[in-house]
Structure formats: structure tokens, C-alpha cells
């Protein structure tokens, strides 16, 4: 995935930049300058280097955008798991558990996307709200419908979002009104890949997307594994989402020890694979995931909303498994990675209550890393995005904690917040009002409010 030619002029930002690095989950760089040309970061330096760097890189004074005291730049959020067709019923059915929720809400609504015009309207709403909350890169599940899935790709491209888009595959244990044959599923997936390539959308990547093992035969899973290898594509699915789902998978595939083995023996666990949830993995399964180089999309909001379970981020980080955050709309009830950050912290703290005293729950710095650099690692994009490094593409959010309609006040009667206080308050209290500008590959895709 690469930047398309940008129609934005070159620009320099001067102020505070906040990002994650290989060494620090949250690094604050004050009074710095960052130059962008053709969508990429050309240089980063101290404010005292402004004149020399402008001369060296042929920038002019008018290119400089000075951030005020309440503003800072962060990398764009990465949402590693979002069901775009489910957006219309977000916040509905939270009284049900996973399998019942799928039957009552997910399958009936997703079947409506056979109508490509309906799909286009609904997908535009989903992508627009995702961007509104600062998600510059999203990995989307669509539906089994090829034409509608192509509409999702076109909508994301038109809105300026970087996206992975997958046509869903289902050939068993699915409603009669929402199922494919094995042959049709494989044929249409290959057609989707070919048609998407013809559209020449540089920011959009096709992703192989079996829904989850209970809805796919071994023949289909193995066929999808071969397609992923043939076209060198990423793979996304759900794995070990709940105890109920794990039991179902084992009963459906008696020749396999667990859900992980079903995917692994089908050729679906690679260094380009990322699986949502993974709540019930044994230590042996965790080792397999790590050895294959797979990533995990941690979806704390939906895990608790539909009572699937609580994911142990600390254990996975200690096991050196790649972790990113996902909203999992509509099992998750907010298309906001800010909500995923907060829920990830809460779940980790709840888990710590029943752990040994030396167990460390994650805190906001690590959750911030998962939402940015961690997500880019899961999607295999950390050489392009995820933090502010020279040569990377400029995906960024301009945060303003002092805007007039901010949901919180950074100055109170006790003391004046320092920059770390402001960052922490944004992560815990902020919302889309504080996200003043959104950049993808150097292009502004959300205009500043007036």
C-alpha cells in the first residue's frame, strides 16, 4: 500500500508531537518541527533548526503551521477489526451473547447488503464516523456480497481512509438467506481481488476473510489459505472468541485439537494474519500464534458487551505477540478507538484483581501504543505508519484540548496541566471534538471546525 500523489502543499508542523517508539510506549517531543512532502515525513528536528531545514528541504515560512499550547500531534488511530455492515445497529442487542446476537442481528442485517445501493449508503456512514473519531487506518469485514464489498472499498478510498477490505466467506452453519456454496465463495473471493485491483485504489488492500471456523468447511478454509498464498494477501478472521464458540469449533472439526489448529492446518496462520479476540488460547496455541508471526485484534468493548470474556493483554505482550486494538462494531458499541483504549485499560485492571501481586495491568501509555504503533504492526504496516519517523507516511491527528467545546477543562483551580496531563486527559476524556484535523498520507481528510 502506498500514497497516491498528494495535492496538499508541503507543510511543516511546529509544536508538540506524541507517539510510540520501539523503546517507549508513549514519547512526548516538545518544541519540535516536522516536515511533510508528498505524504511522507521528510525531517524531524528541534525548533532551532527551522531555518536550516527549510533551506535544505526547500520549504518556505508560509509552510509552517504553529501548534498552540493546547495542541499536539499524534499518529492516526488504527482499528484492526470493524464490521462495516453492522454499523446501522450499533448499540443494539447488548443483552445477548455472541451466537444468539449473530442470529438475531448480524446475519439478517448483513443479508440486506445484497443491494449494492443500500450498501453504498450504509458504508459511507460507517467510514465517515470512523474517520470522525480519528481512525486513519481500518480493517473492515464486509459481507458475502462481492459488489457491495467493492462499494466499501470505493467509499473508504473516496473518504481518504487507508483500509483493508475483506469479502466475508461462509458456506456452512449459516442461515439459508445468508450463505454461499464453497465453489461460489472461492470464485467470488478471487473475483473480488481481481476487481479491486482494477480499481487501482492505492490505500486499499484486499484481505482474505473467512468469518470464523464454524461457518466455513475445511475445504473452504484450505481454499482461502491457497488464495492468500497465491496473491500474497493478509488474512483476517475471528478465533477462539468465546468458550461457546471454541466448543462449537471442536465439535464441528473433531480431527482438530482446537480452533487454532483448524486455521493453522488450513494455511491461514501466517505472518500476514491477524485474528480478532483469541480469548481462550492455551499456552500451546499462543506459542503457535507467536511462531507464525500472527497478530491479534484486541476488542475489549465487544468482548464484554456480548459477554465473550476478558483478554489478557499483559500475558500476550509478555509472549511477544503483536497486539492492536479493534472497535469490533457492532459487537462493540462505539466506532472509536478512544473507547477501545479506555476499555482495554479497564479490562486489564479487572483481570489484575485476581492475579498475583506482581502482575501489572496495562496503563494509558501502553494502550496508546496498541492504538497506534501496535495496530500498524498487526496489519504489517509499521514500516509505513504508526509513529513519527522520517520516511514514514504522515497519518496523524491534530489534537486540541483547549477548543471551545472541549468535553474537559485542562486548567483548574488546583494547578495548570502539563503536557503529559493533557495527553492523559485526552485519552480518558476526549472525543471527536478534540480531533481538529485528520491526515492520511499527508492529505487532510477532516477539515478544522470553524
LOSERO-714689 format. One record per residue: residue in three letters; x, y, z of N, C-alpha, C, O in turn. Coordinates in steps of 0.1 Angstrom, whole numbers, plus 2048, in hexadecimal, padded with zeros to 3 digits. Example, Ala and Ser with C-alpha at 12.3 -4.5 7.8 and 13.67 -1.06 7.14 Angstrom:
2
ALA8847C784E87B7D384E8847DF84E88E7DF855SER8807EA8478897F584788180084F88680B850
This chain:
450
UNK8087F480080080080080980C80081280D808UNK8068167F780E8227F780682E7F57FA82D7F2UNK80C83A7F78048467F68018497E780A8467DEUNK7F684E7E47F38547D77F98627D77FC8677E2UNK7FB8677CB8018747CB7F987F7D27ED87F7CFUNK7FF8867DB7F788F7E37F589D7DD7FE8A27D6UNK7E98A37DE7E78B07D97E98BA7E57E68C67E3UNK7EE8B67F07F18BF7FB7FE8C57F98078BF7F3UNK8008D27FD80D8D87FC8168D38078118CD811UNK8238D480682C8D18108288D981D8248E481CUNK82B8D38288278DA8358318D68408378CB83FUNK8338DF84983B8DC8558328DE86182B8E9862UNK8328D586A82B8D78778368DA8818408D4882UNK8328E488A83B8E88958338E78A28298EE8A3UNK8388DF8AB8318DE8B88358D18BF8408CD8BEUNK82B8CB8C582D8BE8CC8288B28C581D8B38BFUNK8308A88C482C89B8BD82D8908C883688F8D0UNK8228888C782187C8D18208708C981786E8C0UNK8298668CB8288598C482E84E8CC8348508D6UNK82D8428C78338368CD8408328C58408358B8UNK84A82D8CB8568288C485881A8C88518148D1UNK8638148C38668068C686B8068D586A7FB8DBUNK86F8118DB8748118E986A8168F38698128FEUNK8618208EE8588278F784A8268F28478298E6UNK8408218FA8328208F582C82E8F382282F8ECUNK8318388FA82C8468F78388508FA83D851905UNK83C8568EF8478608F084186E8EC83A86F8E2UNK8448788F48408858F284C88E8ED85688F8F4UNK84B8948E185589C8DC8508AA8DB8488AD8D3UNK8568B38E38518C18E485A8CA8DB8668C88DAUNK8548D48D685A8DF8CE8638D98C386F8DB8C2UNK85C8D08BB8638CA8B085D8CE8A38528D48A3UNK8648CB89885E8CE88B85E8C18838678B9884UNK8548C087A8528B487284E8B98648448BF863UNK8568B585A8538B984C84D8AD8448528A2845UNK8438B183C83B8A783483B8AB8268388B7823UNK83F8A281D83E8A580E83A89880883F88D80BUNK8318997FE82C88D7F78278828008288767FDUNK82188680B81B87D81482487681E81F86F827UNK83187981D83B87282684287C82F84388882BUNK84687783A84E88084485C88183E86387783DUNK86088D83B86D89083587889284088488E83EUNK87489984A87E89C85587789E86286B8A2862UNK87E89C86D87989F87B8858A68828908A0881UNK8838B188888E8B888F88A8C189A87E8C289CUNK8938C78A08908D18AA88C8DE8A488F8E1898UNK8858E68AC8808F38A688B8FC8A2889904899UNK8978FB8A88A29038A48A89008978B0907891UNK8A38F48918A88F088489F8F48798A18F186DUNK8948FC87C88A8FF87289090586688D90185BUNK89891086889D91785C8A690E8538A490E847UNK8AF9078598B88FE8518B08F384A8B38F083FUNK8A78ED85189F8E284B8968E78408948E0836UNK8908F38428888F98378918FB82A88C8F881FUNK89D90082C8A69028218AA8F581A8AA8F480EUNK8AD8EB8238B28DE81D8A78D78168AA8D180BUNK89A8D881A8908D08148868D980C87C8D5807UNK88A8E58098838EE8008758F280586C8F27FDUNK8748F48128678F881886890781A87390D81AUNK85C90E81B85C91C81D85491F82A84D916830UNK85592B82F85092E83C84092C83C83B928847UNK83A92E83182B92C83082791E83281B91B835UNK83191583182E90783382C9038418278F8844UNK83090B84B83190885982390985F81D91485FUNK81E8FF8668128FF86E8168FE87C81A8F4881UNK81490988381890A89280C90489A80190989AUNK80F8FA8A28058F58AB8058FD8B88109018BDUNK7F98FF8BD7F99078C97FB8FF8D67FD8F38D5UNK7FA9058E27FE8FE8EE7F58F28F17F98E98F7UNK7E98F28EC7DF8E78EF7DF8DD8E47D68D48E5UNK7E88DE8DA7E78D58CF7F38CC8CE7FE8D08D3UNK7F18C08C97FD8B78C67F98AD8BB7ED8AB8B9UNK8038A88B580089E8AA8038908B080C88E8B8UNK7FA8878AC7FC8788AF7FA8718A27F4876899UNK8008648A17FD85C8957EE8598947E785989EUNK7EA8578887DC8538867D984688C7E283D88DUNK7CD8448917C98378987C782C88D7C382F882UNK7CA8208917C98148897BE80B88F7C080689AUNK7B48098887A980088C7AB7F38857A87F2879UNK7AF7E888C7B27DC8867A67D28847A87C787FUNK79A7D788878F7CE8877827D688777E7DB892UNK77B7D787C76F7DF87B7657D88717697D6865UNK7597D587574F7CF86C7477DA86673D7DF86CUNK74B7DF85A7457EB8547367E985272E7F3855UNK7317DD84E7227DC84B71A7DC85870E7DE858UNK7207DA8647197DA8707177E88767107E9880UNK71D7F287071C7FF87670D80487870B80B882UNK7048018706F68068726F080287F6E7809884UNK6F47F78856EE7F38916F77F389D6F67EC8A7UNK7017FC89C70B7FE8A77038018B46FA8098B4UNK7077FB8BF7007FD8CC6F47F58CE6EC7F88D7UNK6F17EC8C56E57E48C66E87D58C96F37D08C5UNK6E07CF8D26E27C18D46ED7BE8DF6F27B38DFUNK6F07C78E76FB7C58F16F67BC8FC6FE7BA905UNK6EA7B88FC6E57AF9066E77A09036E579790BUNK6EC79E8F66EE7908F26FD78C8F27067958F3UNK6FF77F8F270D77A8F070F7788E17067798D9UNK71C7748DE7217758D071876D8C67137748BDUNK7167608C870F7598BD70175D8BC6FC75D8B0UNK6FA7608C76EC7658C66EC7738BF6E27768B8UNK6F677B8C26F77888BC6F97888AD6F378F8A5UNK70177E8A970377C89A6F67788936F377E889UNK6EF76F8996E376A8936D87758926D1776888UNK6D777D89D6CC78789D6CF7938966C6799890UNK6DB7988966DF7A58906E87A48846E57A987AUNK6F479E8866FE79F87C6FA79986F6FB7A0865UNK6F678C86F6F37868626E778C85B6E878F84FUNK6DC78F8616D179685A6D57A48546D17A7849UNK6DC7AC85C6E07B98566EA7B784B6E97BE841UNK6F47AF84D6FE7AD8436F87A88356FD7AB82BUNK6EE7A08366E879B82A6E27A68216E17A4815UNK6DE7B18276D97BD8206E37C38166DF7CA80DUNK6F07C08186FA7C68106FB7C08027047C37FBUNK6F27B77FF6F17B27F16ED7BD7E86F07BD7DCUNK6E77C87EE6E37D47E76F07DD7E86F27E37F2UNK6F77DF7DC7037E77DC7017F57DF7097FC7E5UNK6F57FB7DB6F28097DE6F080B7ED6F58157F2UNK6E98027F36E78038026F58028086F8809812UNK6FD7F980370A7F7809713804808719807812UNK71280A7FD71A8167FB71682180571E82880BUNK70982380770482D81170882981F70D832827UNK70781D82370A81983171A81983371E81D83DUNK72181582973081582A73582382B73F826833UNK72F82C82473383A82573284083473A847839UNK72783C83A72584084872F83A85173584185AUNK73282D84F73C82685874A82C85675082F860UNK74E82E84A75B83384875D84284D767846853UNK75284A84A75385884E75485985D75B861862UNK74C85186574D85187375A84C87975F850883UNK76084287276D83C87677784787577F84987EUNK77784E86A78185986877F86587278886B877UNK77286787476F87287E77587088B779879892UNK77786388F77D86089C78C85D89B7928598A4UNK79286188F7A086188E7A68548897B285288AUNK79E84B8847A483E87E7A88418707A0842867UNK7B584186E7BB8438617BD8378597BE83784DUNK7BE82B8607BF81E85A7B68158617B581486DUNK7AE80E8597A480485E7A47F78567A77F784AUNK7A27EC85E7A17DF8577927DB85878D7D9863UNK78C7DA84D77D7D884C7797CA84877F7C583EUNK7707C484F7687B984A75D7BF8427567C9847UNK7597BA83674E7BE82F7437B38307407AF83CUNK73E7AE8257347A382573879981B74379A815UNK73078F81873378580E73178B8007337847F6UNK72C7977FE72879D7F17347A47EB7397AE7F1UNK7387A07DF7447A67D97427B47D574A7BD7D8UNK7367B77CE7347C57CA7337CF7D57397DA7D5UNK72D7CB7E072B7D47EB7397D67F273C7E17F7UNK7417CB7F274F7CC7F87577D67F075F7DD7F6UNK7567D57E375D7DF7DB7587ED7DE7607F77DDUNK74C7EF7E17477FC7E474D8017F175080D7F3UNK74F7F87FB7567FC80776480180476980B80AUNK76B7FA7FB7797FE7F877980C7F17818147F4UNK76F80E7E876E81B7E276B8267EB7708327EAUNK7628247F575E82E7FE76A83280776D83D809UNK77182880C77D82B81478783380C78D83C812UNK78982F8007938377F778E8457F579684E7F6UNK7818477F277C8547F077D85D7FC7808697FBUNK77B85780877C85F81578A86181978D869822UNK79485A8127A285C8157A78538207B3856825UNK7A08498247A584082F7AE8358297AB83081EUNK7B88318307C082682D7B88198327B481983EUNK7B680F82A7AD80482F7B17F78297B67F681EUNK7AF7ED8317AF7DF82D7A07DB82B7997DD835UNK79D7D582078E7D181E78D7C381A7947BE811UNK7847BC8217837AD81F7757A981B76B7AD822UNK7737A281176779B80E76678F81776F786817UNK75B78E81E759783828756776821750776817UNK75B76B82775875E82275175582C754755838UNK74674F82873D74683073773C82872F73F81FUNK73972F82A73372482272D71982B72970F825UNK72B71B83872471184072071884D724723851UNK71671285471171686170D72586071072D86AUNK7077298567027378546F473784F6F072D849UNK6ED7428516DF74284C6DD74083D6E6743835UNK6D273A8396D073782B6D07448236D3744817UNK6CC74F8296CC75C8226D97638216DB76D81BUNK6E375D8276F07638286FC759828702756833UNK6FE75281D70874881C70C74680E70474A804UNK71874180B71D73E7FE72072F7FD721728807UNK72272A7F172871D7EF73771F7F073C72A7EFUNK73E7147F274D7157F375371B7E675B7237E6UNK74E7157DB75371A7CE7517287CB7597307C7UNK74472D7CF74173B7CD7497447D574E74E7D1UNK74B7407E27537487EB76174A7E67667567E6UNK7677407E27757417DD7767497D077E7517CEUNK76C7467C776C74D7BA76A75C7BC7717647B6UNK76075F7C475D76D7C67687757CE76A7817CCUNK76F76E7D777A7747DE7857777D478B7827D4UNK78876E7CA7927717C078E77C7B77967847B3UNK78177C7B477C7877AC77D7957B378179F7ADUNK77A7957C077B7A17C878A7A67C778C7B27C5UNK79379D7C97A27A17C87A57A77BB7AC7B27BAUNK7A07A17B07A37A67A379D7B37A07A37BD79BUNK7907B57A47897C17A278E7CD7AA78F7D87A5UNK7927CA7B67987D47BE7A57D97B97A97E57B9UNK7AD7D07B37BA7D37AD7B87DD7A17BF7E679FUNK7AD7DA7997AA7E278E7A67F17927A97FA78AUNK7A17F279E79D8007A27A98087A57A88157A6UNK7B48027A87C180A7AA7BF8147B57C08207B3UNK7BC80F7C17BA8177CD7C68157D67C680B7DDUNK7D081E7D67DD81C7DC7DC8197EB7E48127F1UNK7D281F7F27D181E8017C98128057C780F811UNK7C380A7FB7BA7FF7FF7C17F27FC7C67F07F1UNK7C07E98057C67DC8047BB7D18067B47D1810UNK7BA7C77FC7B17BC7FF7B67B38097C27B180AUNK7AD7AD8117B27A481C7A979881C79C79981BUNK7AF78C81D7A778081D7A077F82A7A5781835UNK79277C82A78A77E836780773838774775836UNK78476783C77A75D84177476284D77B768856UNK76776184F76076785A76676286776B769870UNK76475586A76A74E87476973F87176173B869UNK77073687877172887376372287476171A86AUNK75A72487D74D71D87D74572087073D71886DUNK74772B86A73F72E85E74672A85174272D846UNK75272385275971F84675D71084676170B851UNK75C70A83B7616FC83A7706FC839776706836UNK7766F083C7846EF83A7886F282C7936F8829UNK7806ED8227836F08147846FF81178D70380AUNK77B70681777B71581578771B81B78E723815UNK78A71782879571D82F7A271A8287AA723826UNK7A470E8237B070B81C7B171280F7BC71680BUNK7A67148087A671B7FB7A972A7FD7B17307F5UNK7A47308087A873E80B7B773F80F7BD74980CUNK7BC7358167CA7358197D273580C7DD73C80CUNK7CE72D8027D572D7F67D473A7EE7DE73F7E8UNK7C87417EF7C774E7E87D07587EF7D67607E8UNK7D17587FC7D97618037E87607FF7EF76A7FDUNK7EC7537FE7FA7517FA7FC7557EB80675A7E8UNK7F27527E27F47547D47F57637D27FD7687C9UNK7ED76B7D97ED77A7D67F57827E17F578E7E1UNK7FB77A7EA8037817F57FB78B7FC7FF7977FDUNK7F07868027E678F8087E678D8177E978281CUNK7E279881F7DF79682D7D378E82F7CB78C826UNK7D178983B7C678083F7C078584C7C8788856UNK7B378684D7AD78A85A7A178185D79B77C854UNK79F77E86979377686D79177887C798780883UNK78877088278676F89078B76289578A75888EUNK7927618A07977558A57957548B479975E8BBUNK7907498B978E7478C87877538CE78D7598D8UNK77C7578C97767638CD76F7628DB76E76B8E3UNK76A7568DD7637538EA7647448ED76773C8E4UNK7617408F97617328FD75772A8F475971F8F0UNK74B7308F274172A8EB7457288DC74371D8D6UNK74C7328D67507318C975B7268C775C71F8BEUNK7647268D176F71C8D176970E8D276E7058CBUNK75F70C8DA7596FE8DB7526FB8CE7536EF8CAUNK74C7048C87457028BB7506FE8B074D6F48A9UNK75B7058B07657028A676B6F48A876D6EC89EUNK76D6F08B47726E28B77686D88B376C6CD8AEUNK75B6DA8B67516D08B27506CF8A374C6C489EUNK7526DA89B7516DA88D75D6D488675C6CF87BUNK7686D588D7756D088777C6C78907866CA897UNK7766BB89277B6B189C7896AC89978F6A78A2UNK78E6AE88D79C6AA88A7A66B488E7B26B288CUNK7A26BF8947AB6CA8987AA6CC8A779F6CB8ADUNK7B56D08AD7B56D28BC7AE6DE8C07A86DE8CBUNK7AE6E98B87A96F68BC7A76FF8B07AB6FB8A5UNK7A170A8B379F7148A87AC7188A17AC71B895UNK7B671A8A97C371E8A37C87148997CD71888EUNK7C770789C7CC6FD8937C46FD8867C96FA87CUNK7B76FF8887AE70087C7B470A8727B5707866UNK7B77168777BC72086E7CA71D8697CE72085EUNK7D27188727E071686F7E270B8647E970D85AUNK7DB7008667DC6F585C7D66F984E7D86F3844UNK7CD70484E7C77088427D071383B7CC718830UNK7DC7168417E572083A7E172E83D7E5737836UNK7D97308487D473E84A7DB7458557D7751858UNK7E573F85B7ED7468657FB74986080374085FUNK7FD75585C80975A85680E76785C80776C865UNK81976C85881D77985D81578585881879085BUNK80B78284F80278C84B7F478A8507EB79184CUNK7F378185A7E677E8607E478686D7ED788874UNK7D878B86F7D479187C7C678C87F7BD78C877UNK7C478788B7B878088F7B278989B7B978D8A4UNK7A578B89A79E7928A479B7898B079877D8AFUNK79C78F8BC79878A8C97A27808CF7AA7858D8UNK7A27748CB7AC76A8D07AC7698E07B676A8E6UNK7A07688E579E7698F37A175C8FA7A475C906UNK7A17508F37A27438FA7AE73C8F67AE72F8F6UNK7B97428F27C573B8ED7CC7358F97CF73B903UNK7D07288F77D97229007E77278FE7EA72E8F4UNK7F07239077FE7279058047228F880C7288F2UNK8007158F580570F8E98007178DD8077198D3UNK7F371B8DD7EE7238D27F57318D17F77368C6UNK7F77378DC7FE7448DC80C7428D581074B8CEUNK8137378D88207358D281E7348C38277398BCUNK81472D8BE81272C8B080F7398AA81573C89FUNK8077418B080474F8AB8117578AA81375E8A0UNK8197568B482675E8B482F7598A98357608A2UNK83174B8A983A74689F83674989183E74B888UNK82974988E82474C88082575B87D82475F871UNK82776388782877288581B77988481A78487FUNK81077288980377888880178389280878489CUNK7F878C88F7F47968987E679489E7DE78B899UNK7E279B8A87D57998AF7CF7A78AF7D57B18B3UNK7C27A88AB7BA7B48AC7B27B38B97A97AB8BBUNK7B67BB8C37B07BA8D07A47C48D07A57D08CDUNK7987BE8D378C7C68D27857C68E077B7BE8E2UNK7897CE8E97847CD8F77767D08F876F7CA901UNK7717DA8F17637DE8F27597D38EF7507D08F6UNK75C7CC8E37527C28DF7547B58E874B7AE8EAUNK7617B38EC7637A78F475A7A790175579D905UNK7597B39077517B49137427B690F7397B1916UNK73F7BE9057317C19017297B48FE71E7B3903UNK72F7AB8F772879E8F472D7938FD72A7878FAUNK73479690773878D91274078190D73E776911UNK74A78590475277A8FF75E77790876276B90AUNK76378191076E77F91977778B919774795913UNK78278992178B79492379978F91E79E785922UNK79F7979157AC79490E7B77999177B77A591BUNK7C17919197CD7949217D879A9197E0793914UNK7D77A79177E17AE90F7EF7AC9147F87AA90DUNK7F07AD9227FE7AC92780479F92481079E921UNK7FC794925802787922806786914811780911UNK7FE78C90B80278B8FC80E7948F98177908F1UNK80F79F8FF81B7A88FD8277A19038327A28FCUNK82679B90E83279391483678890B84178490AUNK82C78290382F7778FA83477C8EC8367748E3UNK8357898EB83B78F8DF83178D8D383678B8C7UNK82478E8D581A78D8CB81679B8C78157A48D0UNK81579E8BA8107AB8B58027AE8B97F97A58B7UNK7FF7B98BF7F27BD8C47EE7CB8BF7F67D48C0UNK7E27CC8B97DC7D98B67CE7D98BC7C97CF8C1UNK7C87E58BA7BA7E68BF7B07E68B47B37EB8A9UNK7A47E18B77997E28AE78C7E68B578A7E38C0UNK7847EE8AD7777F28B376D7E68B27647E58BBUNK76E7DE8A87657D38A67577D78A574E7D18AAUNK7547E389F7477E689C7407DB8947467D688BUNK7347D689872B7DC8A272A7D48AF7227D88B8UNK7327CA8B07337C48BD7397CE8C77357CF8D3UNK7427D68C27477E28C973D7ED8C67397EF8BAUNK73A7F58D072F7FF8CE73480D8CB72C8178CBUNK74180F8C874681C8C475081A8B97598128BAUNK74F8228AE7598218A37658298A676B83089EUNK7698298B37748328B877F82A8BF77D8228C8UNK78B82B8BA7978258C079A82B8CE79F8258D7UNK7958378D079683D8DE78F8358E87948328F3UNK7838308E477B8278EC78381A8EE7838148F9UNK7898158E47908088E579C80A8EE79F8018F6UNK7A38158EE7AE8188F77A98179057AF81190EUNK79E81E90879981E91679481191B79780D926UNK78D8099127887FC9167947F29187937EA920UNK79E7F49107AA7EB9117B07ED91F7B57E3925UNK7B17F99237B77FC9307AE7F693B7B37F0945UNK7A17F893A7987F49447997E494679A7DF951UNK7987DD93A7987CF93A7A57CA9407A57C0948UNK7B07D093D7BD7CC9427BE7CE9527C37C5959UNK7B87D99567B87DB9657AF7D196C7B27CC977UNK7A37CE96679A7C496C7A17B696D7A07AF977UNK7A97B29627B07A69627BA7A696E7BD79B974UNK7C07B19707CB7B297A7C67AF9887CD7AB991UNK7B87B098A7B37AE9987B47A099C7B579D9A8UNK7B57979937B67889967C37839927C5777990UNK7CD78C9917DB78798D7E47899997E17909A2UNK7F07839987FA7859A27FE7949A47FC79C99AUNK8037989AF8067A69B28107AC9A88107B89A7UNK8187A49A28227A999981D7AB98A8247AF981UNK8107A798880A7A997B8087B79788037BF981UNK80B7BC96C80A7CA9697FF7CB95E8017C6953UNK7F57D29617EB7D59577F17E094E7FA7E7951UNK7EB7E19427F07EB9387EA7F993D7E07FA943UNK7F28039397ED81193D7EC8199307EE813925UNK7E98269317E582D9257F082E91B7ED82F90FUNK7FC82E91F80782F91580882390C809824900UNK80681791280680B90A7FA80A9017FB8058F6UNK7EF80E9077E280E8FF7E48178F37DF8148E8UNK7EA8238F47ED82C8E97F58258DF7F38278D3UNK80081E8E38088178DA80180D8D280280C8C6UNK7F88058D97F07FB8D27E78018C77E57FB8BCUNK7E280D8CA7D98148C17E081A8B47D981E8ABUNK7ED81B8B57F48228AA7FF8188A47FC81289AUNK80B8188AA8158108A58128018A68157F989CUNK80B7FC8B18077EE8B27FE7EA8A78007E08A1UNK7F47F38A37EB7EF8997F27EF88B7EF7E6883UNK7FC7F88898037F787C80C7EB87B80D7E5870UNK8117E68878187D988680F7CD8838137C487BUNK8037CD8897FA7C28867F67C28787F57B7872UNK7F47CD8717F17CE8637FD7CD85A7FB7CE84DUNK8097CC85F8157CB8578187D885081E7D9845UNK8147E48568167F18518207F9859822805856UNK8277F38628307FB86B83C80186484380986AUNK83F7FC85884980385084480F84984C817844UNK83781184A83181D84382A82784C82B83384AUNK82482285681C82B85F81E82686E82581D871UNK81782D87781782888581D83288E81A83289AUNK82783988A82E84389283484E88983384D87CUNK83B85788F84186288785085F88585886288EUNK85485987A86285687786485B86885B85A860UNK87086086687386585887185984E87684E851UNK86B85C84386885383985B84C83A856846830UNK85484D84584784784783C85084183E85D840UNK83184B83D82685383881F85A84381D85584FUNK81B86684181586F84B80786C84D7FE873847UNK8038638567F686185B7F58668697FC861872UNK7ED87186B7EE8788787E187E87C7D9881873UNK7E08818897D588888E7DA8958957E389489DUNK7D48A08937D78AC89A7CD8AD8A57C18B08A3UNK7D18AC8B17C98AC8BD7C98BA8C47D48C08C5UNK7BE8BF8C77BC8CC8CE7B48CA8DB7A88C88DBUNK7BB8CA8E67B48C88F37AF8D58F97A88D5903UNK7B18E08F27AC8ED8F77A28F38EE79F8FF8EFUNK79C8EB8E57928F08DC7868F48E47838EF8EFUNK77E8FD8DE7739048E67698FA8EB7648FB8F6UNK7668EF8E375C8E68E77628D98EC75C8CE8EBUNK76E8DA8F27758CE8F776D8C79027678CE90AUNK76C8BA9037658B390D76C8B491B7668AF925UNK7778BA91C77E8BB9297868C89297898CE91EUNK78A8CD9357918D993679F8D693B7A18CF946UNK7A98DA9337B78D69377BD8E09417C88DE946UNK7B68EA9457BB8F394F7B08F395B7A58F6958UNK7B58F19677AB8F19727B18FA97D7BC8FF97CUNK7AA8FA9887AF9039937BA8FD99B7C19059A3UNK7BE8F19997C98EB9A17D68ED99A7E08F09A1UNK7D78EB98D7E48EC9867E18ED9777D68E9973UNK7EB8F19707EA8F19617F08E395C7FB8E0960UNK7E88DD9547ED8D094E7FA8D19467FB8DA93EUNK8038C894880E8C793F80B8BF9337FF8BA932UNK8148BD92A8108B791D80D8A891F8048A3919UNK8138A192980F89392B8018929317FA88992EUNK7FE89C93A7F089C93F7E689E9337DC898933UNK7E98A792A7E08AA91F7DF89D9167D389A912UNK7E98969147E988A90C7E087F9137D787990DUNK7E287E9207DB8749277CC8789287C386F926UNK7C988492A7BB88992A7B488691D7A888391CUNK7BB8899127B58869057B28789037A78748FFUNK7BB86F9077B98609057AD85B90E7A685290AUNK7AB86191A7A185D92379486592078985F922UNK79487191D78887A91D78587F90F77A88490DUNK78E87F90678C8868F978387F8F077F8738F2UNK77E8868E67758808DC7788878CF78288E8CDUNK76F8858C577288A8B77738998B777989E8ADUNK76E8A08C176F8AF8C177E8B38C27818BE8BEUNK7868AB8C97948AE8CB79C8AA8BF7A88AE8BFUNK7978A38B579F89F8AA79C8A989F7928A8897UNK7A58B389E7A28BF8957A58BC88779E8C087EUNK7B08B48847B38B18767B88A38767BE89D87FUNK7B589C86A7B988E8687C188E85B7BC892851UNK7CC88885B7D588784F7D787884C7DA870855UNK7D687583F7D986783B7E386982F7DF870825UNK7EF8648307F98668267FB8748227FD878816UNK7FB87D82C7FD88B82A7F18938257F289F825UNK7E688D8227DA89481D7D18968297CE88C831UNK7CB8A282A7C28A48357B489F8317AE8A3827UNK7AF8958397A288F83579789383F78C88F83DUNK79B89B8497918A18527958B085379F8B3859UNK78C8B884F78F8C784F78E8CC85D7868C7865UNK7968D68617948DC86E7868E38707818E8866UNK7818E287C7748E887E7758F787F7808FC883UNK76B8FE87A76B90D87B76191288576091E887
